[in-house]
Amino acid sequence: VTLCVKTSISDGMLFGGVLLFKSVFSWVINVTVAFCRGLSFRQQFGPLRKIPLLVILGTFGSFAQLAAFYAVSVLSMGDANVYLMTSPVFVFILARFWLGDPIDW
């Protein structure tokens, strides 16, 4: 994916446009699969009370993807991939301090 983003951006496409195209393409695939499987709205999204959490998840996910595409557009491929691959470390640290998850080896 990073190579496709870097190639698209180097050809003059803005990183926001790449994100929009990727999001729309993914949405079409997901809706098609859900429709073919005959899933109802509640089966796809769960209870209605959890939809705001899905909106928050989608918002933060979009910002994270936008930041990743921006990093790919301004950094070399190697540097951008090093930064992108460190996200599990930050999730581990934030889960400990923000959510109080125990650390065990």
Protein Blocks (a to p, Z undefined) as FASTA:
>chain_A
ZZmmmmmmmnopafklmmmmmmmmmmmmmmmmmmmnopafklmnopfklmmmmmmmmmmm
mmmmmmmmmmmmmmcfklmmmmmmmmmmmmmmmmmmmnopacdZZ
